[in-house]
């Protein structure tokens, strides 16, 4: 079951990268190797931190309570990812909207501290807007923000797996590789297929499958 949970989790928490990459490819936004490494490192660190926290918490709670809470957490994460995939797949604006709206320089008013905070919050809520200065290329700071935005699910998944007793030392590198690989794949698809990837883009629909499997894994931990 650990091998299955590793594969399912790596896919479930990394498929956002596929959609983000497609949006950037469509908008011709460059993601340099350093930026790609920062994004992957953020997800790797997040899932590792979550797993460590979950295992330490589980040791205090005892195996039965930890398995129960871990199962509930996996079910909750799976349900949340599934609901998000359904909502965004049905969006009329399309999952590629956000990064493809042009690359005009950011307005001068956005240079204030309050505006900068607002844009950071926006990136955390919508990773496709990480090209904050609209330069057409992600710098280190923007890549760090994108990495944080994409790492939220990884943190939650690591915590749930650590609690449920399904932790594997291979999970952090698997998530990092999946995140960077899917981001690169999305960039390639967006650049090659262009507007043909518009709101019918299936990345969010694809996310429904591993999200459902996460839910089933959590249910199995409760039953076992």
Residue frames relative to the residue before (quaternion, step in Angstrom):
aa qw qx qy qz dx dy dz
X 1.0000 0.0000 0.0000 0.0000 0.00 0.00 0.00
X 0.5949 0.5789 -0.3726 0.4149 3.59 1.09 -0.60
X 0.6393 0.5172 -0.3333 0.4612 3.60 0.99 -0.80
X 0.6534 0.5073 -0.3111 0.4680 3.58 0.96 -0.86
X 0.6688 0.4950 -0.3095 0.4603 3.59 0.90 -0.88
X 0.6095 0.5558 -0.3495 0.4444 3.60 1.08 -0.71
X 0.6955 0.4742 -0.2751 0.4645 3.59 0.82 -1.04
X 0.6756 0.5034 -0.2941 0.4512 3.55 0.86 -1.00
X 0.6786 0.4941 -0.2981 0.4544 3.58 0.89 -0.92
X 0.6444 0.5283 -0.3303 0.4433 3.58 0.90 -0.89
X 0.6795 0.4695 -0.2896 0.4836 3.59 0.98 -0.80
X 0.6712 0.5333 -0.3119 0.4096 3.57 0.84 -0.99
X 0.7621 0.3789 -0.2146 0.4792 3.59 0.88 -0.90
X 0.6984 0.4799 -0.2697 0.4573 3.61 1.25 -0.17
X 0.5249 0.6686 -0.4143 0.3253 3.61 1.17 -0.32
X 0.4950 0.6223 -0.4336 0.4238 3.59 1.24 -0.27
X 0.6262 0.5650 -0.3310 0.4232 3.56 1.03 -0.80
X 0.6092 0.5545 -0.3479 0.4476 3.58 1.09 -0.68
X 0.6895 0.4714 -0.2794 0.4736 3.58 0.90 -0.92
X 0.6404 0.5162 -0.3218 0.4689 3.58 1.01 -0.81
X 0.6526 0.5157 -0.3115 0.4594 3.57 0.95 -0.88
X 0.6441 0.5191 -0.3232 0.4595 3.59 0.98 -0.81
X 0.6445 0.5144 -0.3183 0.4677 3.57 1.01 -0.82
X 0.6736 0.4817 -0.2985 0.4745 3.59 0.95 -0.82
X 0.6304 0.5273 -0.3373 0.4591 3.58 1.01 -0.74
X 0.6402 0.5235 -0.3112 0.4683 3.56 1.03 -0.83
X 0.7344 0.4008 -0.2189 0.5021 3.59 1.00 -0.84
X 0.4076 -0.7283 0.4515 0.3156 3.60 1.33 0.00
X 0.3291 0.7155 -0.5345 0.3067 3.57 0.98 0.90
X 0.3289 -0.7603 0.5319 0.1756 3.58 -0.75 1.07
X 0.1257 -0.7450 0.6496 0.0848 3.55 -1.16 0.75
X 0.2534 -0.8025 0.5203 0.1453 3.64 -0.07 1.26
X 0.6877 -0.4963 0.3308 0.4139 3.60 -1.22 0.42
X 0.6339 0.5239 -0.3425 0.4542 3.62 0.99 -0.76
X 0.6559 0.5029 -0.3079 0.4713 3.58 0.95 -0.86
X 0.6389 0.5209 -0.3224 0.4654 3.58 0.99 -0.83
X 0.6526 0.5161 -0.3087 0.4609 3.58 1.00 -0.83
X 0.6416 0.5216 -0.3227 0.4606 3.58 1.03 -0.78
X 0.6368 0.5235 -0.3259 0.4628 3.59 1.00 -0.81
X 0.6750 0.4875 -0.2891 0.4724 3.58 0.90 -0.95
X 0.6526 0.5213 -0.3175 0.4489 3.58 0.97 -0.86
X 0.6311 0.5398 -0.3384 0.4425 3.59 1.01 -0.77
X 0.6756 0.4761 -0.2962 0.4787 3.59 0.92 -0.86
X 0.6310 0.5345 -0.3287 0.4561 3.58 1.01 -0.80
X 0.6832 0.4780 -0.2838 0.4734 3.57 0.89 -0.96
X 0.6496 0.5368 -0.3252 0.4292 3.59 0.97 -0.82
X 0.6962 0.4542 -0.2942 0.4716 3.58 0.83 -0.92
X 0.6218 0.5312 -0.3427 0.4623 3.61 1.09 -0.65
X 0.6614 0.4972 -0.3053 0.4714 3.59 0.96 -0.88
X 0.6480 0.5166 -0.3142 0.4632 3.56 1.00 -0.81
X 0.6608 0.5133 -0.3024 0.4565 3.56 0.97 -0.88
X 0.6494 0.5113 -0.3164 0.4655 3.58 0.96 -0.85
X 0.6533 0.5090 -0.3072 0.4688 3.57 0.96 -0.88
X 0.6665 0.5108 -0.3009 0.4521 3.55 0.95 -0.87
X 0.6682 0.4940 -0.3050 0.4652 3.57 0.95 -0.82
X 0.6551 0.4994 -0.3175 0.4698 3.59 0.96 -0.81
X 0.6523 0.5020 -0.3122 0.4744 3.57 1.00 -0.82
X 0.6525 0.5265 -0.3089 0.4490 3.56 1.00 -0.85
X 0.6279 0.5377 -0.3366 0.4510 3.58 1.06 -0.70
X 0.6660 0.4864 -0.3001 0.4795 3.57 1.11 -0.65
X 0.7020 0.4870 -0.2720 0.4429 3.56 1.00 -0.80
X 0.4670 -0.6335 0.4812 0.3860 3.56 1.06 -0.73
X 0.6531 -0.5832 0.3171 0.3644 3.60 -1.08 0.69
X 0.6688 0.5106 -0.3196 0.4357 3.61 0.91 -0.84
X 0.6933 0.4602 -0.2781 0.4798 3.58 0.81 -0.99
X 0.6474 0.5243 -0.3248 0.4478 3.59 0.98 -0.82
X 0.6529 0.5067 -0.3174 0.4651 3.57 0.96 -0.86
X 0.6446 0.5261 -0.3161 0.4558 3.57 1.01 -0.85
X 0.7015 0.4542 -0.2741 0.4759 3.59 0.82 -0.99
X 0.6333 0.5303 -0.3290 0.4577 3.58 1.04 -0.75
X 0.6393 0.5189 -0.3193 0.4692 3.56 1.02 -0.80
X 0.6486 0.5043 -0.3133 0.4763 3.57 0.97 -0.84
X 0.6545 0.5155 -0.3150 0.4546 3.59 0.98 -0.85
X 0.6447 0.5064 -0.3239 0.4722 3.60 0.98 -0.78
X 0.6477 0.5072 -0.3184 0.4710 3.57 0.97 -0.83
X 0.6596 0.5124 -0.3080 0.4555 3.58 0.97 -0.85
X 0.6571 0.5014 -0.3074 0.4715 3.57 0.98 -0.87
X 0.6523 0.5136 -0.3152 0.4599 3.57 0.94 -0.87
X 0.6604 0.5025 -0.3066 0.4662 3.58 0.95 -0.87
X 0.6572 0.5133 -0.3139 0.4539 3.60 0.97 -0.85
X 0.6679 0.4877 -0.3026 0.4738 3.60 0.94 -0.86
X 0.6411 0.5193 -0.3239 0.4630 3.58 1.01 -0.79
X 0.6603 0.5035 -0.3093 0.4635 3.58 0.91 -0.89
X 0.6591 0.5019 -0.3124 0.4648 3.58 0.98 -0.82
X 0.6406 0.5273 -0.3285 0.4514 3.59 1.00 -0.81
X 0.6638 0.4975 -0.3038 0.4686 3.57 0.98 -0.82
X 0.6656 0.5151 -0.3065 0.4446 3.57 0.93 -0.90
X 0.7394 0.4195 -0.2469 0.4651 3.58 0.82 -0.95
X 0.5963 0.5469 -0.3723 0.4546 3.60 1.14 -0.49
X 0.7063 0.4524 -0.2540 0.4817 3.58 1.13 -0.66
X 0.4618 0.7031 -0.4408 0.3130 3.59 1.27 -0.14
X 0.4400 -0.6964 0.5020 0.2636 3.56 -0.91 0.90
X 0.6237 0.5480 -0.3468 0.4363 3.58 1.13 -0.54
X 0.4208 -0.7377 0.4392 0.2929 3.53 1.25 -0.42
X 0.5388 -0.6602 0.4264 0.3033 3.56 -1.03 0.79
X 0.6434 0.5110 -0.3430 0.4553 3.58 1.21 -0.21
X 0.4925 0.6514 -0.4415 0.3717 3.57 1.25 -0.10
X 0.6198 0.5578 -0.3994 0.3810 3.57 -1.10 0.62
X 0.7843 0.2492 -0.1540 0.5469 3.58 0.78 -0.94
X 0.7082 0.5039 -0.2545 0.4240 3.55 1.14 -0.55
X 0.5023 0.6996 -0.3990 0.3148 3.54 1.16 0.28
X 0.7329 -0.3870 0.2433 0.5039 3.59 1.09 0.48
X 0.2943 -0.7702 0.5454 0.1504 3.52 -1.25 0.44
X 0.1677 0.7865 -0.5746 0.1523 3.57 0.90 0.87
X 0.5942 -0.5664 0.4158 0.3915 3.59 -1.10 0.60
X 0.5681 -0.5948 0.4410 0.3592 3.55 -1.12 0.68
X 0.5495 -0.6229 0.4370 0.3451 3.60 -0.97 0.82
X 0.6161 -0.5849 0.3828 0.3630 3.54 -1.14 0.70
X 0.6179 0.5801 -0.3435 0.4046 3.58 1.09 -0.68
X 0.6322 0.5551 -0.3326 0.4261 3.54 1.20 -0.46
X 0.5410 0.6348 -0.4063 0.3731 3.58 1.21 0.05
X 0.5088 0.6416 -0.4320 0.3779 3.60 1.22 -0.17
X 0.6533 -0.5321 0.3616 0.3992 3.55 -1.23 0.49
X 0.6555 0.5237 -0.3185 0.4412 3.58 0.95 -0.89
X 0.6629 0.4995 -0.3041 0.4676 3.58 0.98 -0.83
X 0.6258 0.5302 -0.3450 0.4562 3.58 1.02 -0.74
X 0.6411 0.5121 -0.3231 0.4716 3.59 0.96 -0.84
X 0.6484 0.5278 -0.3179 0.4472 3.57 0.96 -0.88
X 0.6764 0.4806 -0.2996 0.4709 3.58 0.97 -0.81
X 0.5976 0.5421 -0.3619 0.4669 3.60 1.09 -0.61
X 0.6489 0.5040 -0.3107 0.4779 3.56 0.95 -0.90
X 0.6377 0.5341 -0.3261 0.4491 3.58 0.99 -0.81
X 0.6452 0.5101 -0.3252 0.4667 3.59 0.96 -0.81
X 0.6561 0.5125 -0.3191 0.4528 3.58 0.94 -0.86
X 0.6954 0.4457 -0.2731 0.4931 3.58 1.09 -0.66
X 0.7960 0.1105 -0.0282 0.5945 3.59 1.06 -0.76
X 0.2793 -0.8252 0.4652 0.1569 3.61 0.09 1.30
X 0.5924 0.6063 -0.3726 0.3776 3.62 1.10 -0.52
X 0.6597 0.4980 -0.3072 0.4717 3.58 1.25 -0.25
X 0.3367 0.7973 -0.4604 0.1972 3.61 1.22 0.26
X 0.5918 0.5279 -0.3844 0.4726 3.62 1.18 -0.32
X 0.1444 -0.8695 0.4672 0.0696 3.53 0.62 1.27
X 0.7564 0.3743 -0.2211 0.4887 3.60 0.86 -0.89
X 0.3867 -0.7627 0.4457 0.2648 3.59 1.35 0.10
X 0.3004 0.7822 -0.4887 0.2432 3.54 1.04 0.82
X 0.5048 -0.6457 0.4297 0.3789 3.59 1.21 -0.36
X 0.7554 0.2267 -0.1684 0.5912 3.59 1.28 0.16
X 0.4024 -0.7137 0.5190 0.2437 3.57 -0.98 0.83
X 0.2321 -0.7414 0.6088 0.1607 3.58 -0.87 0.93
X 0.7512 -0.4073 0.2584 0.4505 3.58 -1.29 0.07
X 0.6622 0.5135 -0.3145 0.4459 3.59 0.93 -0.86
X 0.6690 0.4879 -0.2954 0.4767 3.57 0.96 -0.86
X 0.6341 0.5207 -0.3277 0.4684 3.57 1.06 -0.75
X 0.6183 0.5370 -0.3419 0.4609 3.58 1.07 -0.72
X 0.6500 0.5052 -0.3095 0.4758 3.59 0.97 -0.85
X 0.6489 0.5054 -0.3163 0.4727 3.58 0.96 -0.86
X 0.6389 0.5322 -0.3227 0.4521 3.57 0.99 -0.83
X 0.6417 0.5131 -0.3201 0.4717 3.58 1.00 -0.82
X 0.6622 0.5190 -0.3108 0.4422 3.57 0.91 -0.93
X 0.7207 0.4353 -0.2467 0.4799 3.58 0.96 -0.87
X 0.6487 0.5559 -0.3094 0.4177 3.59 1.24 -0.40
X 0.4662 0.6999 -0.4480 0.3035 3.61 1.20 -0.25
X 0.6743 0.4829 -0.2944 0.4749 3.59 0.88 -0.93
X 0.6355 0.5391 -0.3293 0.4439 3.58 1.02 -0.79
X 0.6273 0.5339 -0.3281 0.4624 3.58 1.03 -0.79
X 0.6749 0.4906 -0.2882 0.4698 3.58 0.90 -0.95
X 0.6596 0.5121 -0.3103 0.4543 3.58 0.97 -0.85
X 0.6450 0.5179 -0.3242 0.4590 3.60 0.97 -0.82
X 0.6387 0.5241 -0.3177 0.4652 3.57 0.99 -0.85
X 0.6801 0.4945 -0.2912 0.4561 3.59 0.87 -0.96
X 0.6834 0.4798 -0.2946 0.4647 3.60 0.90 -0.88
X 0.6208 0.5399 -0.3391 0.4563 3.57 1.07 -0.73
X 0.6635 0.4947 -0.2952 0.4773 3.56 0.98 -0.84
X 0.7205 0.4762 -0.2506 0.4374 3.56 0.90 -0.98
X 0.4813 -0.6799 0.4346 0.3423 3.60 1.23 -0.17
X 0.5520 0.6064 -0.3899 0.4190 3.59 1.21 0.48
X 0.3439 0.7722 -0.4747 0.2450 3.57 1.26 0.34
X 0.0360 -0.7666 0.6409 0.0163 3.53 -1.16 0.75
X 0.5105 -0.6536 0.4650 0.3098 3.57 -1.00 0.81
X 0.6125 0.5601 -0.3423 0.4404 3.58 1.24 -0.35
X 0.5206 0.6837 -0.4085 0.3078 3.59 1.18 -0.38
X 0.6651 0.5024 -0.3488 0.4285 3.69 0.74 -0.83
X 0.7017 0.4232 -0.3151 0.4787 3.66 0.74 -0.83
X 0.6089 0.5524 -0.3635 0.4381 3.61 1.06 -0.63
X 0.6592 0.4945 -0.3056 0.4769 3.58 0.98 -0.84
X 0.6497 0.5216 -0.3176 0.4527 3.59 0.95 -0.84
X 0.6723 0.4833 -0.2937 0.4776 3.58 0.95 -0.88
X 0.6513 0.5114 -0.3181 0.4616 3.57 0.97 -0.85
X 0.6486 0.5289 -0.3231 0.4419 3.58 0.94 -0.87
X 0.7092 0.4431 -0.2699 0.4774 3.58 0.82 -0.99
X 0.6505 0.5252 -0.3214 0.4445 3.60 0.99 -0.80
X 0.6928 0.4614 -0.2840 0.4758 3.58 0.91 -0.86
X 0.6056 0.5416 -0.3554 0.4621 3.59 1.09 -0.63
X 0.6613 0.4945 -0.2981 0.4788 3.59 0.97 -0.88
X 0.6359 0.5260 -0.3261 0.4611 3.58 1.00 -0.82
X 0.6566 0.5089 -0.3061 0.4649 3.55 0.98 -0.86
X 0.6212 0.5372 -0.3388 0.4591 3.59 0.99 -0.79
X 0.6696 0.5014 -0.2957 0.4613 3.57 0.91 -0.93
X 0.6753 0.4943 -0.2982 0.4591 3.58 0.88 -0.93
X 0.6625 0.5114 -0.3102 0.4510 3.58 0.93 -0.88
X 0.6797 0.4855 -0.2913 0.4663 3.58 0.96 -0.85
X 0.7204 0.4519 -0.2567 0.4592 3.61 0.98 -0.81
X 0.7879 0.3540 -0.1745 0.4726 3.57 0.86 -0.91
X 0.2680 -0.8272 0.4695 0.1532 3.57 1.28 -0.26
X 0.8555 -0.1528 0.1068 0.4831 3.53 -1.06 -0.80
X 0.5062 0.6345 -0.4405 0.3835 3.61 1.18 -0.13
X 0.6455 0.5161 -0.3217 0.4621 3.59 1.27 -0.27
X 0.3020 0.8079 -0.4832 0.1503 3.60 1.24 0.02
X 0.8706 -0.2085 0.0289 0.4446 3.58 -1.22 -0.25
X 0.5749 0.5634 -0.4001 0.4382 3.61 1.21 -0.06
X 0.3379 0.7607 -0.4813 0.2747 3.59 1.35 -0.01
X 0.3191 -0.8251 0.4385 0.1584 3.64 -0.54 1.13
X 0.3453 0.7725 -0.4982 0.1891 3.65 1.15 0.05
X 0.6811 0.4798 -0.2986 0.4655 3.56 0.92 -0.88
X 0.6262 0.5194 -0.3426 0.4698 3.57 1.08 -0.68
X 0.6246 0.5399 -0.3335 0.4552 3.57 1.07 -0.77
X 0.6381 0.5515 -0.3333 0.4214 3.57 1.03 -0.75
X 0.5550 0.6298 -0.3951 0.3732 3.59 1.16 -0.48
X 0.6394 0.5541 -0.3383 0.4120 3.62 1.02 -0.73
X 0.7211 0.3945 -0.2810 0.4954 3.67 0.65 -0.93
X 0.5812 0.5623 -0.3830 0.4465 3.60 1.12 -0.52
X 0.6575 0.5007 -0.2990 0.4771 3.56 1.00 -0.84
X 0.6521 0.5096 -0.3161 0.4639 3.57 1.03 -0.76
X 0.5921 0.5457 -0.3620 0.4696 3.60 1.11 -0.62
X 0.6347 0.5298 -0.3203 0.4625 3.55 1.00 -0.86
X 0.6666 0.5010 -0.2960 0.4659 3.58 0.96 -0.90
X 0.6186 0.5368 -0.3382 0.4634 3.59 1.05 -0.77
X 0.6559 0.5034 -0.3115 0.4683 3.56 0.96 -0.84
X 0.6393 0.5240 -0.3175 0.4646 3.57 1.01 -0.81
X 0.6474 0.5220 -0.3156 0.4569 3.57 1.03 -0.84
X 0.6408 0.5160 -0.3320 0.4614 3.60 1.03 -0.71
X 0.6340 0.5171 -0.3284 0.4721 3.57 1.07 -0.69
X 0.6951 0.4776 -0.2717 0.4636 3.54 0.99 -0.86
X 0.7174 0.4599 -0.2459 0.4619 3.57 1.13 -0.73
